[in-house]
Amino acid sequence: MRPVLTAAPDASVDVGVLGAGPAGCAAALGLHRLRYSVAILGRPRPAASEGLGERCVARLLEAGLERAAAAAGRSAPRIGVWAGTRSTRGRECPIDRTAFDEALALDLALAGLRLDRRAARAIAADAGGGWRIDTAQGSLRCRAILDARGRRSGGVERLGPRLVAWSERWRIAAGGGPGSAVVAIDDGWCWFARDANGILQRQFICAPRTRLDREQLRERFETATATLQEDAFSTQRAQFLGARATAAVMRRADAAPSPGRLRIGDAALALDPLAGHGVHEALQSARVGVAAIHSYLDGTDWTPIARFVRERSDEVWRRAVATAGTFYREQARSLPGAPFWAAAADHYERLSVDANARIDAGAGRFERRPVLNGERIELRPVWVSARWPRGVWRAAVTRASREVRDEHDEQS
Ligand SMILES: Cc1cc2nc3c(=O)[nH]c(=O)nc-3n(C[C@H](O)[C@H](O)[C@H](O)COP(=O)(O)OP(=O)(O)OC[C@H]3O[C@@H](n4cnc5c(N)ncnc54)[C@H](O)[C@@H]3O)c2cc1C
């Protein structure tokens, strides 16, 4: 371990982090705080708006990403029109991802970590042990690697329904304040977000076979705004800034492909955007990634580390596909003639059956299993059951109710 702060081309460090989104930045900072030498490489992402929940902002603060948390600002109301019901209870912080990612880089800089804007071209096992990351300007050697390159990282094992997100960005008159809305329509769903700086993003998520020209896309947004009955997301008198289409498929890769090499964030498990907490999950998996690499570099055997990381990923996947199946099925029931909803619900339900088939439904038992204990992954006796296949390690009794509450989050 050396207190190296930045890495020049052809340098050698303890950990190489690829990708400077929330997962990569949170992990790089966590490892830097544990006094490992860290190099973080991250090329910028295209402009986009996203919504962060309040618990996501709390996770950013816990990770020491204070400027990023400040960039998220205060939460604003979110309207939902889903399965024939209108809800105004939701809240989220609409963020500009470019400003948010710059704030993440600033958090790193203030901690003494410089973000290297080079793109990683290839990862290879190094002849002398450890790993080599190749860039156009030289190679970086490291003992361990955290791959946080988002959805573009390889190793995909499972895919959700094919979805594409069509996004438009507009500059609107300031005033009105931030807010967002999600609206289901016949062949997909729309998300509108207005941030505090007068940027409006509108997004339509649908099956890729829905070929849309600008006029057809405009019709979808108009249908959704008419359902919403809100002027706040209107683009009248607004300036068009640009449009793009991106893949929005839920996907899962092997999170622990080889000793000393992990995937975190979307690189390991990218959620359906409908979940609205991809950034939160990226931060949670970064925390596990830090503990896993810390344990590995400290001499812990790789097998329990990889097992913990994979089982956690299994569990997040299982819950996420079940939740997505429920949401899409609800909507399919309220729009029985719309094939988009039934097809997506069917796909998620098949994934859910497949994920649950691999759980041992027998009686509970104690087993020695890897658990996350603070900054390390360690073997401990845990109670394993069909409900908690990764095992419950600690349980707390809440005074108010005297009921036993699983502290399962301790492990996640
Ligand atoms: C349409 C859509 C809408 C979404 N909306 C929301 C939302 O409202 N709320 C929410 O919480 N989540 C949302 N998400 C999910 C969210 O974007 C991700 O879950 C989150 O950004 C994952 O963080 P990450 O750090 O793992 O990856 P990313 O944020 O994707 O970061 C990966 C980084 O790696 C960089 N990179 C890629 N390849 C290389 C390379 N070879 N070398 C160097 N750098 C590289 C990329 O440029 C990027 O900066 C949405 C996703 C989609 C597709």
The ligand as a Tripos MOL2 file, in Angstrom:
@<TRIPOS>MOLECULE
LIG
   53    58     1     0     0
SMALL
NO_CHARGES

@<TRIPOS>ATOM
      1 C1        -32.8090    5.5430  -19.9610 C.3       1 LIG1
      2 C2        -32.2640    5.4270  -18.5770 C.ar      1 LIG1
      3 C3        -32.7880    6.2030  -17.5630 C.ar      1 LIG1
      4 C4        -32.2950    6.0830  -16.2570 C.ar      1 LIG1
      5 N1        -32.8460    6.8430  -15.2730 N.ar      1 LIG1
      6 C5        -32.3970    6.7140  -14.0110 C.ar      1 LIG1
      7 C6        -32.9700    7.4830  -12.9520 C.ar      1 LIG1
      8 O1        -33.8630    8.3010  -13.1840 O.2       1 LIG1
      9 N2        -32.4880    7.3100  -11.6940 N.ar      1 LIG1
     10 C7        -31.4840    6.4210  -11.4130 C.ar      1 LIG1
     11 O2        -31.0750    6.3040  -10.2480 O.2       1 LIG1
     12 N3        -30.9210    5.6880  -12.3970 N.ar      1 LIG1
     13 C8        -31.3480    5.8070  -13.6720 C.ar      1 LIG1
     14 N4        -30.7820    5.0730  -14.6680 N.ar      1 LIG1
     15 C9        -29.7040    4.1480  -14.3120 C.3       1 LIG1
     16 C10       -28.3830    4.8920  -14.0500 C.3       1 LIG1
     17 O3        -28.0110    5.6380  -15.1830 O.3       1 LIG1
     18 C11       -27.3000    3.8620  -13.7550 C.3       1 LIG1
     19 O4        -27.8030    2.8320  -12.9380 O.3       1 LIG1
     20 C12       -26.0950    4.4630  -13.0440 C.3       1 LIG1
     21 O5        -25.5900    5.5500  -13.7600 O.3       1 LIG1
     22 C13       -25.0420    3.3910  -12.8780 C.3       1 LIG1
     23 O6        -23.8470    3.9680  -12.4200 O.3       1 LIG1
     24 P1        -22.4560    3.3240  -12.8400 P.3       1 LIG1
     25 O7        -21.4230    4.1460  -12.1710 O.co2     1 LIG1
     26 O8        -22.4790    1.8730  -12.6300 O.co2     1 LIG1
     27 O9        -22.3810    3.4890  -14.4250 O.3       1 LIG1
     28 P2        -22.4220    4.8350  -15.3340 P.3       1 LIG1
     29 O10       -23.0620    5.9560  -14.6090 O.co2     1 LIG1
     30 O11       -22.9720    4.3930  -16.6230 O.co2     1 LIG1
     31 O12       -20.8760    5.1720  -15.4690 O.3       1 LIG1
     32 C14       -20.0180    4.4280  -16.2750 C.3       1 LIG1
     33 C15       -18.9080    5.3700  -16.7200 C.3       1 LIG1
     34 O13       -17.8850    4.5970  -17.3720 O.3       1 LIG1
     35 C16       -17.4450    5.3140  -18.5120 C.3       1 LIG1
     36 N5        -16.8340    4.3710  -19.4300 N.ar      1 LIG1
     37 C17       -17.4460    3.4660  -20.2290 C.ar      1 LIG1
     38 N6        -16.5270    2.7850  -20.9210 N.ar      1 LIG1
     39 C18       -15.3180    3.2640  -20.5400 C.ar      1 LIG1
     40 C19       -13.9860    2.9660  -20.8970 C.ar      1 LIG1
     41 N7        -13.7020    2.0220  -21.8090 N.pl3     1 LIG1
     42 N8        -12.9720    3.6450  -20.3080 N.ar      1 LIG1
     43 C20       -13.2320    4.5900  -19.3870 C.ar      1 LIG1
     44 N9        -14.4880    4.9340  -19.0120 N.ar      1 LIG1
     45 C21       -15.5080    4.2710  -19.5860 C.ar      1 LIG1
     46 C22       -18.7360    5.9540  -19.0490 C.3       1 LIG1
     47 O14       -18.4810    7.0230  -19.9130 O.3       1 LIG1
     48 C23       -19.3940    6.4080  -17.7360 C.3       1 LIG1
     49 O15       -18.9370    7.6720  -17.3650 O.3       1 LIG1
     50 C24       -31.2540    5.1700  -15.9760 C.ar      1 LIG1
     51 C25       -30.7170    4.3840  -17.0070 C.ar      1 LIG1
     52 C26       -31.2130    4.5060  -18.2990 C.ar      1 LIG1
     53 C27       -30.6350    3.6530  -19.3860 C.3       1 LIG1
@<TRIPOS>BOND
     1     1     2 1
     2     2     3 ar
     3     2    52 ar
     4     3     4 ar
     5     4     5 ar
     6     4    50 ar
     7     5     6 ar
     8     6     7 ar
     9     6    13 1
    10     7     8 2
    11     7     9 ar
    12     9    10 ar
    13    10    11 2
    14    10    12 ar
    15    12    13 ar
    16    13    14 ar
    17    14    15 1
    18    14    50 ar
    19    15    16 1
    20    16    17 1
    21    16    18 1
    22    18    19 1
    23    18    20 1
    24    20    21 1
    25    20    22 1
    26    22    23 1
    27    23    24 1
    28    24    25 2
    29    24    26 1
    30    24    27 1
    31    27    28 1
    32    28    29 2
    33    28    30 1
    34    28    31 1
    35    31    32 1
    36    32    33 1
    37    33    34 1
    38    33    48 1
    39    34    35 1
    40    35    36 1
    41    35    46 1
    42    36    37 ar
    43    36    45 ar
    44    37    38 ar
    45    38    39 ar
    46    39    40 ar
    47    39    45 ar
    48    40    41 1
    49    40    42 ar
    50    42    43 ar
    51    43    44 ar
    52    44    45 ar
    53    46    47 1
    54    46    48 1
    55    48    49 1
    56    50    51 ar
    57    51    52 ar
    58    52    53 1
@<TRIPOS>SUBSTRUCTURE
     1 LIG1         1 GROUP 0 **** ****
